[in-house]
Structure formats: C-alpha cells, structure tokens
Amino acid sequence: MPNYGRVATLGLTPADGLGLVDGRIVNPDGTRSPIVHQYDRHPALLQAVHARWGQGYPARRRERPRTSGDRLNRLRESLRRRLPELR
C-alpha cells in the first residue's frame, strides 16, 4: 500500500520533507493523513503534536538512562535468544 494515504508512517521519512500547519503534520507530497504513525521519531513533530493533543498527559522521553552493565546484560540476553541451546 502506498505511504501517505489514510495512514502515514513517518519513521524513515526524512524530516526536511515533513511540515506542520496549524499543529497538524503535512506529508512530503503536501497531503495530510488522518492517521500518523511513528511521528515520535522526529523530535520537532513529537513536540508539536504533544503541544496540540497531549494536554493533561506528561511528555514522554524516548531515551532511557542506561548503564554499561545494562548494555552488557542486553547483549547477553540477545545472544542467548539467538544461539542454539547446548545439550
């Protein structure tokens, strides 16, 4: 299905092609989609959408504080899922 129809998926769309008019996201082709997915991948869009629609909800931060031990544990768990079990 073509992107920017009823649903716009913006995760991999370059930010310079997107715009805002009256707090609504404008697609690179100039249209507006009723449903916008992955707008939170673009900080400017996330801030604008939250300012228009998210009143009363706390702003969400995408990044989590991580420690070096957390990265090592995540890598270890990832490898365990992918490697065959030794018997």
C-alpha positions in Angstrom: 0.0 0.0 0.0 1.3 3.5 -0.7 2.5 5.6 2.2 0.8 8.9 3.0 -2.6 7.6 2.2 -5.0 7.0 5.0 -2.1 6.1 7.2 1.3 7.9 7.1 4.3 6.0 8.5 7.0 8.6 9.2 9.7 6.5 10.9 12.1 6.5 7.9 10.8 9.7 6.2 13.5 12.5 6.2 12.5 15.4 8.5 13.1 18.0 5.8 10.2 16.7 3.8 7.7 17.0 6.6 5.9 20.1 7.7 3.4 21.5 10.3 0.3 23.6 9.6 -2.0 24.5 12.4 -0.3 21.8 14.6 -1.1 19.1 12.0 1.6 17.1 10.2 1.9 17.7 6.4 3.3 14.9 4.4 6.1 15.4 1.8 3.6 15.3 -1.0 1.6 18.1 0.6 -1.3 16.0 1.8 -2.5 15.3 5.4 -3.1 11.8 6.6 -5.8 11.1 9.2 -3.6 8.6 11.0 0.1 9.3 11.6 2.4 6.5 12.8 5.9 6.9 14.2 5.8 10.7 14.4 7.7 10.4 17.6 10.8 9.6 15.7 11.1 13.3 14.8 11.5 15.5 17.9 10.0 18.6 16.4 6.9 16.7 15.4 6.6 15.0 18.7 6.8 18.3 20.5 4.2 19.9 18.2 1.7 17.0 18.4 2.1 16.9 22.2 1.5 20.6 22.5 -1.7 20.3 20.4 -3.2 17.0 21.5 -1.3 15.9 24.7 -2.5 18.4 27.2 -3.0 16.7 30.5 -0.6 14.0 29.7 3.0 14.0 30.7 5.6 14.5 28.0 7.3 11.2 27.1 11.0 11.0 26.7 12.3 8.4 24.2 15.7 7.8 25.7 16.2 5.9 28.9 19.3 6.3 31.1 21.4 3.2 30.7 24.5 1.9 32.4 27.3 0.0 30.9 26.1 -3.1 32.8 22.7 -2.7 31.3 24.2 -2.9 27.8 26.2 -5.9 28.6 23.0 -7.7 30.0 21.0 -6.8 26.9 23.8 -8.1 24.7 24.0 -11.3 26.7 20.2 -11.9 26.6 20.1 -11.1 22.9 22.8 -13.7 22.2 21.1 -16.3 24.4 17.9 -15.9 22.3 19.8 -16.4 19.1 22.2 -19.2 19.9 21.1 -22.8 20.0 20.9 -24.3 23.4 23.8 -26.5 24.3 22.9 -30.0 25.5 
